[in-house]
Amino acid sequence: MKKIAFVCLGNICRSPMAEFVMKSLTDKYEIQSRATSSWEHGNPIHKGTQGIFRSHGVPYDTSKTSQQISKNDFEYFDYIIGMDESNLADLYQMCPQDQQDKIQAFASESVPDPWYTGDFEETYDRVLTGCQAWLSRLENESENGKYKETL
């Protein structure tokens, strides 16, 4: 089973949104989320993200709290997916050299942080689209685990 970690700055808005949206779309993968920083460590999912979950009927774990990505996480997960360019830069800096091929961008455009924008609905729309694209990508992997292009 592929293991996926979505990562944002604080792990209270975007990455838990991606985690639980993806879990609502599939149960074929182990899906978690992490932070690049320790700023929100132990804090619950942001109330704006929880509101999005309720308004869109996305089930989520109310006991989920922020957790910073660790060296063990870089070894454990098959995909470590950064929500924006800054998260990707931080991940590359934190990640052991031999694990850096696991780091991927969530989408071609960064997902705006609703902590700053206040627009949780826009973030949800982008997260839903991105999770659907990731699900398609994962389902199109070949037997050897490499991504194959679909024509």
MIKE-373915 format. One line per 4 residues: their letters; for each residue z, x, y of N, C-alpha, C, CB. Coordinates in nm, 3 decimals, padded with zeros to 5 digits. Atoms other than C-alpha are relative to their C-alpha. Glycine has a CB too. Layout:
<atoms>
a = Z X Y Z X Y Z X Y Z X Y | ... .
</atoms>
This chain:
<atoms>
mkki = 00.000 00.084 -00.118 00.000 00.000 00.000 00.000 00.089 00.124 00.122 -00.096 00.000 | 00.006 -00.076 -00.126 -00.101 00.142 00.340 00.122 -00.033 00.085 -00.130 -00.031 00.078 | -00.117 00.013 -00.086 00.189 00.199 00.580 -00.043 00.029 00.144 00.115 00.097 -00.045 | 00.049 -00.004 -00.137 00.126 00.136 00.950 00.117 -00.009 00.097 -00.100 -00.113 00.026 .
afvc = -00.099 00.007 -00.108 00.340 00.207 01.258 -00.074 -00.017 00.132 00.091 00.127 00.002 | 00.049 00.019 -00.136 00.248 00.065 01.598 00.103 00.063 00.093 -00.023 -00.152 00.034 | -00.091 -00.076 -00.085 00.393 00.277 01.878 -00.032 -00.023 00.148 -00.008 00.150 -00.033 | 00.012 00.007 -00.146 00.455 00.217 02.249 00.116 00.080 00.060 00.001 -00.150 00.051 .
lgni = -00.102 -00.081 -00.068 00.692 00.369 02.505 00.142 -00.037 -00.043 -00.013 -00.016 00.150 | -00.139 00.040 00.024 01.007 00.162 02.444 00.027 -00.077 -00.127 00.045 -00.079 00.112 | -00.014 00.079 00.123 00.943 -00.043 02.127 00.075 -00.130 00.023 00.069 00.082 -00.106 | -00.059 00.132 -00.024 01.055 -00.365 02.292 -00.104 -00.103 00.044 00.110 00.011 00.107 .
crsp = 00.105 00.094 -00.045 00.726 -00.518 02.416 -00.125 00.008 -00.088 -00.037 00.028 00.145 | 00.132 -00.005 00.063 00.385 -00.404 02.290 00.003 00.031 -00.149 -00.084 00.101 00.069 | 00.005 -00.037 00.142 00.454 -00.232 01.959 00.066 -00.104 -00.091 00.066 00.135 -00.021 | -00.050 00.107 00.087 00.684 -00.503 01.820 -00.092 -00.123 00.003 00.142 -00.040 00.042 .
maef = 00.096 00.109 -00.005 00.428 -00.757 01.941 -00.111 00.026 -00.102 -00.059 -00.016 00.143 | 00.105 -00.034 00.097 00.161 -00.575 01.740 00.054 -00.007 -00.143 -00.055 00.142 00.029 | -00.060 00.005 00.134 00.397 -00.541 01.442 00.004 -00.143 -00.054 00.142 00.058 00.003 | -00.019 00.135 00.052 00.473 -00.911 01.413 -00.127 -00.084 00.005 00.109 -00.069 00.077 .
vmks = 00.131 00.066 00.003 00.125 -01.032 01.507 -00.074 00.043 -00.126 -00.083 00.034 00.129 | 00.068 -00.049 00.119 -00.018 -00.810 01.234 00.064 -00.058 -00.127 00.004 00.155 -00.005 | -00.069 00.059 00.115 00.245 -00.933 00.987 -00.037 -00.147 -00.017 00.152 00.015 00.014 | 00.039 00.142 00.009 00.141 -01.290 01.073 -00.142 -00.016 -00.054 00.012 -00.068 00.138 .
ltdk = 00.139 00.004 00.046 -00.220 -01.203 00.981 -00.016 00.044 -00.145 -00.085 00.088 00.089 | 00.015 -00.055 00.135 -00.159 -01.020 00.651 00.135 00.044 -00.055 -00.097 00.119 00.001 | -00.117 -00.058 00.067 00.101 -00.918 00.397 -00.042 00.111 -00.095 00.078 -00.109 -00.075 | 00.056 -00.103 00.088 -00.117 -00.650 00.234 00.047 00.141 00.036 -00.150 -00.005 00.004 .
yeiq = -00.037 -00.132 -00.049 00.034 -00.360 00.432 00.146 00.001 00.043 -00.091 00.042 00.118 | -00.133 -00.016 -00.057 00.374 -00.225 00.527 -00.018 00.029 00.148 00.082 00.114 -00.072 | 00.022 -00.010 -00.144 00.394 -00.269 00.903 00.134 00.009 00.071 -00.082 -00.121 00.051 | -00.120 -00.018 -00.081 00.660 -00.141 01.141 -00.043 00.040 00.140 00.094 00.108 -00.062 .
srat = 00.031 -00.048 -00.135 00.684 -00.032 01.504 00.108 00.097 00.045 -00.012 -00.118 00.100 | -00.088 -00.106 -00.050 00.839 00.256 01.693 -00.026 00.022 00.150 -00.020 00.131 -00.079 | 00.012 -00.043 -00.139 00.887 00.405 02.042 -00.027 00.149 00.006 00.128 -00.036 00.080 | 00.011 -00.144 -00.023 00.783 00.741 02.179 00.126 00.052 00.070 -00.125 00.033 00.085 .
sswe = -00.120 -00.042 -00.074 01.097 00.749 02.396 00.126 -00.057 -00.065 -00.009 -00.044 00.147 | -00.129 00.054 00.046 01.465 00.687 02.329 00.062 -00.093 00.104 00.098 00.115 -00.033 | -00.054 00.077 -00.113 01.507 00.487 02.652 00.059 -00.135 -00.040 -00.108 -00.022 00.102 | -00.044 00.134 00.037 01.546 00.149 02.483 00.069 -00.003 -00.137 -00.119 -00.095 -00.002 .
hgnp = -00.054 -00.010 00.136 01.701 00.273 02.155 00.109 -00.103 -00.025 00.054 00.142 -00.026 | -00.100 00.100 00.039 01.891 -00.008 01.984 -00.011 -00.132 00.072 00.134 00.055 00.023 | 00.015 00.125 -00.073 01.779 -00.275 02.230 -00.090 -00.097 -00.077 -00.058 00.027 00.140 | 00.082 00.099 00.070 01.630 -00.602 02.103 -00.139 -00.012 00.062 00.070 -00.136 00.003 .
ihkg = 00.133 00.031 -00.052 01.272 -00.717 02.147 00.016 -00.069 00.135 -00.082 -00.089 -00.100 | -00.005 00.056 -00.135 01.211 -00.805 02.515 -00.012 -00.153 -00.005 -00.113 00.060 00.088 | 00.001 00.148 00.000 01.272 -01.172 02.596 -00.140 -00.056 00.029 00.099 -00.054 00.105 | 00.137 00.046 -00.025 00.913 -01.201 02.727 -00.085 00.004 -00.125 -00.066 00.085 00.108 .
tqgi = 00.071 -00.010 00.128 00.776 -01.085 02.392 00.051 -00.108 -00.095 00.018 00.141 -00.062 | -00.055 00.106 00.084 01.011 -01.321 02.210 -00.057 -00.137 00.041 00.153 -00.001 00.008 | 00.058 00.125 -00.049 00.879 -01.603 02.430 -00.144 -00.018 -00.047 00.006 -00.005 00.152 | 00.139 00.003 00.050 00.522 -01.514 02.334 -00.001 -00.037 -00.148 -00.070 00.138 00.022 .
frsh = -00.008 00.032 00.143 00.618 -01.523 01.966 00.025 -00.149 -00.020 00.112 00.083 -00.067 | -00.032 00.142 00.015 00.769 -01.869 02.007 -00.118 -00.088 00.043 00.125 -00.036 00.082 | 00.108 00.086 -00.050 00.479 -02.009 02.212 -00.125 00.004 -00.087 -00.036 00.040 00.142 | 00.118 -00.012 00.087 00.217 -01.883 01.964 00.034 -00.016 -00.148 -00.067 00.135 00.023 .
gvpy = -00.041 00.023 00.139 00.416 -01.956 01.648 -00.004 00.125 -00.087 -00.087 -00.103 -00.060 | -00.001 -00.126 00.075 00.441 -01.590 01.546 00.143 00.025 -00.050 -00.050 00.121 00.089 | -00.134 -00.028 00.052 00.738 -01.537 01.312 00.040 00.144 00.028 00.007 -00.029 -00.151 | -00.048 -00.136 -00.027 00.953 -01.236 01.397 00.145 00.013 -00.041 -00.017 00.036 00.150 .
dtsk = -00.136 -00.032 00.041 01.276 -01.068 01.299 00.087 00.012 00.125 00.004 00.132 -00.084 | -00.085 00.000 -00.119 01.540 -01.148 01.560 00.097 00.118 00.003 00.078 -00.130 00.008 | -00.091 -00.116 00.002 01.746 -00.847 01.447 -00.073 00.131 00.028 00.069 00.008 -00.136 | 00.079 -00.121 -00.030 01.462 -00.600 01.525 00.051 00.065 00.129 -00.151 -00.034 00.013 .
tsqq = -00.040 -00.075 -00.120 01.577 -00.330 01.767 -00.089 00.123 00.014 00.149 00.041 -00.007 | 00.082 -00.115 -00.030 01.402 -00.037 01.931 00.044 00.121 -00.081 00.006 00.032 00.149 | -00.024 -00.121 00.078 01.369 00.277 01.724 -00.104 00.105 00.040 -00.006 -00.029 -00.155 | 00.092 -00.108 -00.036 01.217 00.610 01.829 -00.064 00.058 -00.126 00.074 00.110 00.080 .
iskn = 00.071 -00.061 00.113 00.955 00.765 01.602 00.064 00.134 -00.034 -00.151 00.019 00.033 | -00.066 -00.122 00.047 01.089 01.051 01.392 -00.099 00.087 -00.077 00.121 -00.035 -00.089 | 00.082 -00.090 00.082 00.952 01.350 01.203 -00.029 -00.064 -00.135 00.070 00.136 -00.018 | 00.020 00.067 00.128 01.001 01.154 00.881 -00.106 -00.110 00.010 00.131 -00.060 -00.049 .
dfey = 00.101 00.104 -00.020 00.790 00.870 01.024 -00.141 00.058 -00.003 00.023 -00.073 00.132 | 00.133 -00.062 -00.001 00.499 01.107 01.083 -00.045 00.032 -00.143 00.001 00.130 00.086 | 00.031 -00.028 00.141 00.516 01.201 00.715 -00.021 -00.129 -00.078 00.111 00.082 -00.064 | -00.003 00.122 00.079 00.576 00.847 00.586 -00.121 -00.091 00.023 00.125 -00.076 00.030 .
fdyi = 00.105 00.097 -00.031 00.316 00.635 00.766 -00.140 00.058 -00.021 00.014 -00.049 00.142 | 00.140 -00.039 00.016 -00.057 00.644 00.687 -00.075 -00.007 00.133 -00.069 -00.091 -00.103 | 00.059 00.017 -00.132 -00.154 00.523 01.036 00.113 -00.010 00.102 -00.092 -00.125 00.006 | -00.094 00.005 -00.111 00.040 00.584 01.357 -00.085 -00.036 00.121 00.080 00.138 00.019 .
igmd = 00.094 00.059 -00.095 -00.121 00.366 01.621 00.065 -00.014 00.138 -00.049 -00.137 -00.051 | -00.051 00.002 -00.136 -00.056 00.426 01.992 -00.063 -00.111 00.082 -00.023 00.133 00.067 | 00.046 00.116 -00.076 -00.084 00.132 02.229 -00.073 00.037 00.129 00.118 -00.088 00.033 | 00.074 -00.043 -00.119 -00.211 00.334 02.527 -00.019 00.152 -00.001 00.074 -00.045 00.130 .
esnl = 00.032 -00.143 -00.004 -00.337 00.679 02.627 00.125 00.086 00.015 -00.095 00.029 00.114 | -00.124 -00.074 -00.020 00.008 00.793 02.738 00.078 00.009 -00.132 00.087 -00.067 00.109 | -00.066 -00.001 00.131 00.158 00.692 02.402 -00.069 00.097 -00.094 00.003 -00.141 -00.062 | 00.076 -00.092 00.086 -00.120 00.882 02.223 00.031 00.145 00.036 -00.151 -00.027 00.012 .
adly = -00.030 -00.137 -00.043 -00.057 01.195 02.430 00.140 00.041 -00.046 -00.012 00.012 00.154 | -00.137 -00.029 00.045 00.317 01.174 02.355 00.005 00.020 -00.151 00.095 -00.114 00.041 | 00.001 -00.012 00.145 00.250 01.120 01.984 -00.057 00.134 -00.045 -00.080 -00.114 -00.062 | 00.059 -00.129 00.037 00.022 01.424 01.962 00.097 00.115 00.030 -00.132 00.022 00.075 .
qmcp = -00.096 -00.105 -00.035 00.290 01.632 02.135 00.118 00.003 -00.097 00.051 -00.021 00.144 | -00.116 00.011 00.088 00.565 01.508 01.900 -00.033 00.027 -00.146 00.060 -00.137 00.013 | 00.040 00.001 00.140 00.370 01.510 01.576 -00.026 00.140 -00.055 -00.125 -00.084 -00.017 | 00.036 -00.127 00.064 00.356 01.804 01.334 -00.152 00.011 -00.013 00.068 00.011 -00.140 .
qdqq = 00.145 -00.024 00.001 00.009 01.960 01.335 -00.069 -00.058 -00.123 -00.027 00.149 00.008 | 00.064 00.044 00.124 -00.060 01.870 00.972 -00.001 -00.151 -00.020 00.068 00.063 -00.117 | -00.003 00.147 00.009 00.002 01.499 01.037 -00.080 -00.068 00.111 00.145 -00.049 00.005 | 00.063 00.057 -00.119 -00.200 01.452 01.357 -00.122 -00.087 -00.028 -00.040 00.109 00.092 .
dkiq = 00.115 00.084 00.033 -00.498 01.297 01.178 00.039 -00.146 -00.023 -00.071 00.054 -00.122 | -00.050 00.137 00.018 -00.280 00.987 01.125 00.005 -00.078 00.132 00.137 00.003 -00.063 | -00.013 00.064 -00.132 -00.263 00.916 01.500 -00.133 -00.062 00.039 00.046 00.103 00.107 | 00.119 00.076 -00.038 -00.509 00.651 01.617 00.029 -00.082 00.125 -00.047 -00.092 -00.116 .
afas = -00.014 00.092 -00.114 -00.569 00.447 01.932 -00.002 -00.143 -00.051 -00.114 00.023 00.105 | -00.003 00.141 00.037 -00.487 00.078 01.901 -00.134 -00.067 00.029 00.112 -00.073 00.074 | 00.129 00.058 -00.041 -00.806 -00.015 02.087 -00.069 00.099 00.093 00.020 -00.140 00.071 | 00.073 -00.091 -00.088 -01.073 00.149 02.299 00.057 -00.001 00.142 -00.148 -00.039 00.003 .
esvp = -00.068 00.008 -00.130 -00.887 00.029 02.610 00.150 -00.011 -00.023 -00.052 -00.120 00.083 | -00.145 00.007 00.010 -00.515 00.075 02.661 00.049 -00.143 00.016 00.065 00.089 00.105 | -00.064 00.130 -00.012 -00.296 -00.230 02.616 00.102 00.009 00.113 00.068 -00.045 -00.135 | -00.092 -00.009 -00.112 -00.116 -00.295 02.946 00.144 -00.034 -00.041 -00.045 -00.093 00.113 .
dpwy = -00.141 00.018 00.032 00.263 -00.275 02.931 00.056 -00.117 00.083 00.081 00.130 00.028 | -00.049 00.115 -00.076 00.406 -00.617 03.024 00.136 00.024 00.065 00.009 -00.119 -00.090 | -00.124 -00.038 -00.069 00.734 -00.449 03.118 -00.031 00.024 00.148 00.064 00.129 -00.066 | 00.041 -00.030 -00.138 00.545 -00.338 03.430 -00.086 -00.111 00.059 -00.077 00.131 00.004 .
tgdf = 00.093 00.100 -00.054 00.274 -00.607 03.463 00.061 -00.139 00.007 -00.125 -00.005 -00.084 | -00.059 00.133 00.008 00.489 -00.907 03.375 -00.089 -00.102 -00.071 00.032 -00.050 00.139 | 00.096 00.092 00.059 00.184 -01.058 03.203 00.001 00.013 -00.154 -00.143 00.027 00.055 | -00.013 -00.007 00.145 00.295 -01.103 02.842 -00.115 -00.072 -00.070 00.134 -00.059 -00.043 .
eety = 00.112 00.074 00.059 00.012 -01.349 02.776 -00.124 00.088 -00.012 -00.032 -00.125 00.084 | 00.115 -00.093 00.006 -00.259 -01.093 02.863 00.023 00.104 -00.110 -00.023 00.071 00.138 | -00.031 -00.099 00.104 -00.084 -00.838 02.643 -00.015 -00.062 -00.138 00.144 00.055 00.019 | 00.015 00.068 00.129 -00.066 -01.090 02.358 -00.147 -00.015 -00.037 00.068 -00.137 00.004 .
drvl = 00.143 00.017 00.028 -00.439 -01.164 02.388 -00.062 00.130 -00.049 -00.073 -00.049 00.124 | 00.055 -00.131 00.040 -00.522 -00.793 02.366 00.057 00.047 -00.134 00.030 00.105 00.108 | -00.063 -00.037 00.127 -00.275 -00.736 02.082 -00.061 -00.079 -00.114 00.153 -00.022 00.006 | 00.061 00.082 00.105 -00.417 -01.027 01.881 -00.140 00.050 -00.034 -00.005 -00.147 00.043 .
tgcq = 00.136 -00.052 00.022 -00.774 -00.901 01.927 00.005 00.135 -00.071 -00.076 00.012 00.134 | -00.012 -00.132 00.060 -00.669 -00.546 01.840 00.049 -00.006 -00.144 00.094 00.085 00.081 | -00.050 00.014 00.137 -00.475 -00.653 01.530 -00.109 -00.055 -00.091 00.124 -00.091 -00.004 | 00.111 00.052 00.080 -00.773 -00.854 01.408 -00.101 00.110 -00.031 -00.069 -00.117 00.073 .
awls = 00.093 -00.112 00.021 -00.995 -00.546 01.454 00.058 00.099 -00.100 -00.030 00.071 00.134 | -00.064 -00.092 00.095 -00.744 -00.324 01.271 00.000 -00.058 -00.140 00.143 00.031 00.045 | 00.001 00.062 00.131 -00.720 -00.573 00.987 -00.139 00.011 -00.063 00.043 -00.147 00.009 | 00.137 -00.014 00.048 -01.099 -00.572 00.953 -00.026 00.144 -00.043 -00.101 -00.043 00.108 .
rlen = 00.019 -00.142 00.032 -01.101 -00.192 00.961 00.069 00.036 -00.131 00.054 00.089 00.113 | -00.077 -00.032 00.121 -00.831 -00.165 00.693 -00.063 -00.062 -00.124 00.145 -00.048 00.015 | 00.061 00.069 00.114 -01.004 -00.417 00.469 -00.134 00.062 -00.040 -00.019 -00.146 00.032 | 00.129 -00.063 00.028 -01.328 -00.218 00.492 00.012 00.145 -00.046 -00.087 -00.006 00.122 .
esen = -00.016 -00.136 00.049 -01.177 00.109 00.374 -00.052 00.011 -00.143 00.148 00.044 00.006 | 00.049 -00.024 00.136 -01.333 00.256 00.064 00.116 00.039 -00.091 -00.109 00.110 -00.002 | -00.103 -00.032 00.098 -01.142 00.338 -00.253 00.071 00.133 00.028 -00.062 00.005 -00.137 | -00.065 -00.130 -00.025 -01.074 00.695 -00.138 00.084 00.002 00.127 -00.105 00.109 00.008 .
gkyk = -00.088 00.010 -00.116 -00.887 00.572 00.167 -00.065 00.036 00.132 00.116 00.086 -00.020 | 00.068 -00.035 -00.125 -01.145 00.677 00.425 -00.065 -00.124 00.057 -00.106 00.111 -00.023 | 00.065 00.110 -00.069 -01.276 00.435 00.682 -00.151 00.010 -00.019 00.036 -00.001 00.150 | 00.145 00.000 00.013 -01.633 00.335 00.612 -00.059 -00.094 00.104 -00.045 -00.040 -00.143 .
etl = 00.069 00.082 -00.098 -01.871 00.200 00.870 -00.060 -00.123 -00.067 -00.109 00.081 00.071 | 00.067 00.118 00.049 -01.990 -00.154 00.822 -00.124 -00.022 00.083 00.093 -00.124 00.004 | 00.128 00.018 -00.070 -02.351 -00.222 00.908 -00.023 -00.145 00.033 -00.116 00.054 -00.084 .
</atoms>
